[in-house]
């Protein structure tokens, strides 16, 4: 289960999630011009079978215009620090796995 974190989530989350979400990356680590634009993140995720994790709705708009994959997880808890975000994702790991496995779902909102 490979997650690709948008720039609006700290790169530090990768270290906190390395045992639960193997092979995940932050958008600052992908081979595109930095800072990575949403469309570049989108295409990288699509070509490399990542699920995008973000705080904003821009990727929801991309799904509406371009379809999926990639799938998108939108974290709607804006007042959480990096450790809290990591803990939220770990707590929701089973939900995230089910979401990724279900071909009919494109967007998952986590609160």
Number of C-alpha atoms within 10 A of each C-alpha: 14 16 22 27 26 23 18 12 18 16 17 12 20 21 12 16 19 12 10 13 18 12 14 20 21 21 27 18 13 16 11 13 9 11 12 17 13 15 12 17 24 25 14 19 23 16 10 11 16 25 24 27 23 21 19 14 13 12 25 19 10 16 17 10 9 12 12 17 19 24 25 28 25 19 20 14 14 10 8 13 13 16 14 13 20 19 16 16 18 17 11 12 14 11 14 19 12 11 18 22 11 10 11 9 14 19 19 17 14 15 9
